[in-house]
Amino acid sequence: MEKARVDSWIWAVRITKTRSAATSACKAGHVRVNGERAKPAQPVAPGDEVRVRQHGFDRIVVVRGIILKRTSATEAAKHFEDRTPPRLPREEVGFVPTRDRGAGRPSKRERRDLEKLRGH
């Protein structure tokens, strides 16, 4: 057993909570295997790089072993190597001003304040 479906593998190593969520992520194009967009049934083998887009960030893992059934987190961690870069602290991530939904278009004064905040 040297290959497994990518959707069942990312579910078994606990990257996604459910198998259907893993399948949906593949269908939506959020999963890449070795840089190529992956369909749910695409096989993965040891040494492959799997990127899963979650919450706006890519989680990068390298397949170290094949697992088909969901097991404990410590057992699942033996089957992949996490190469995800650390996220930036909140202080370094820029502030993005948002408007309340349904608030309408900004007035001229609000627009100027937004442009001043963005540095335009």
C-alpha positions as CSV (number, residue, x, y, z in Angstrom):
1,M,0.0,0.0,0.0
2,E,2.1,2.9,-1.2
3,K,-0.6,5.3,-2.5
4,A,-3.9,6.7,-1.1
5,R,-6.6,9.1,-2.3
6,V,-5.7,12.7,-1.4
7,D,-9.1,13.5,0.2
8,S,-9.0,10.4,2.5
9,W,-5.3,11.1,3.4
10,I,-5.8,14.7,4.4
11,W,-8.8,13.6,6.5
12,A,-6.9,10.7,8.1
13,V,-4.0,12.9,9.2
14,R,-6.4,15.4,10.7
15,I,-5.9,18.4,8.4
16,T,-9.7,18.6,7.8
17,K,-12.4,17.7,10.3
18,T,-14.5,15.5,8.0
19,R,-14.0,13.5,4.8
20,S,-16.7,15.4,3.0
21,A,-14.9,18.7,3.9
22,A,-11.7,17.2,2.4
23,T,-13.5,16.2,-0.8
24,S,-15.1,19.7,-1.0
25,A,-11.7,21.4,-0.5
26,C,-10.3,19.3,-3.4
27,K,-13.3,20.1,-5.7
28,A,-13.0,23.8,-4.9
29,G,-9.3,23.9,-5.8
30,H,-7.9,24.4,-2.3
31,V,-5.7,21.3,-2.4
32,R,-2.5,21.0,-4.5
33,V,-0.2,18.0,-4.8
34,N,3.3,18.8,-6.0
35,G,2.1,22.2,-7.2
36,E,-0.8,20.8,-9.3
37,R,-4.5,21.2,-8.5
38,A,-5.7,17.9,-7.1
39,K,-9.0,16.1,-7.6
40,P,-10.4,14.1,-4.7
41,A,-9.3,10.7,-6.1
42,Q,-5.7,11.8,-7.0
43,P,-3.2,9.4,-5.4
44,V,-0.5,10.6,-3.0
45,A,2.6,8.7,-2.2
46,P,5.4,9.3,0.4
47,G,7.5,12.3,-0.6
48,D,4.7,14.2,-2.2
49,E,4.1,17.8,-1.1
50,V,0.4,18.6,-0.2
51,R,-0.8,22.2,0.1
52,V,-4.2,22.8,1.7
53,R,-5.7,26.3,1.8
54,Q,-7.4,26.9,5.1
55,H,-8.7,30.2,6.5
56,G,-6.8,32.2,3.9
57,F,-3.5,30.5,4.5
58,D,-1.7,27.5,2.9
59,R,-0.9,24.6,5.1
60,I,2.1,22.8,3.6
61,V,2.8,19.1,4.5
62,V,5.0,16.4,3.1
63,V,3.7,12.9,3.0
64,R,5.9,10.6,5.1
65,G,3.5,7.6,5.3
66,I,0.2,6.4,4.0
67,I,-2.7,6.2,6.3
68,L,-6.3,5.4,5.4
69,K,-8.2,5.4,8.7
70,R,-8.4,8.3,11.1
71,T,-6.4,7.5,14.3
72,S,-5.1,9.5,17.2
73,A,-3.4,12.8,16.6
74,T,0.0,11.5,17.8
75,E,-0.3,8.5,15.5
76,A,-1.4,10.7,12.5
77,A,1.5,13.1,13.1
78,K,4.0,10.3,12.2
79,H,2.6,10.2,8.7
80,F,3.4,13.8,7.6
81,E,6.0,16.5,8.0
82,D,4.6,20.0,8.6
83,R,6.5,22.7,6.6
84,T,4.0,25.5,7.1
85,P,5.7,28.8,7.7
86,P,4.7,30.6,10.9
87,R,2.1,33.2,10.5
88,L,2.9,36.9,11.0
89,P,2.0,38.5,14.4
90,R,-1.1,40.7,14.4
91,E,1.0,43.8,14.8
92,E,2.7,43.2,11.4
93,V,-0.5,42.4,9.5
94,G,-1.9,45.6,8.2
95,F,-5.1,47.0,9.5
96,V,-7.9,46.7,6.9
97,P,-10.8,49.1,7.5
98,T,-14.2,47.6,7.0
99,R,-17.7,49.0,6.7
100,D,-20.8,47.6,8.2
101,R,-22.9,45.7,5.8
102,G,-25.7,47.8,4.4
103,A,-24.0,51.1,5.5
104,G,-24.0,52.3,1.9
105,R,-21.3,54.2,0.0
106,P,-18.8,56.2,2.0
107,S,-19.2,59.9,2.2
108,K,-16.6,62.2,0.7
109,R,-15.1,62.8,4.2
110,E,-15.1,59.0,5.0
111,R,-13.5,58.3,1.6
112,R,-10.7,60.8,2.3
113,D,-10.1,59.3,5.7
114,L,-9.9,55.8,4.2
115,E,-7.4,57.0,1.6
116,K,-5.3,58.7,4.2
117,L,-5.3,55.5,6.3
118,R,-4.3,53.4,3.3
119,G,-1.5,55.9,2.4
120,H,-2.8,57.0,-1.0
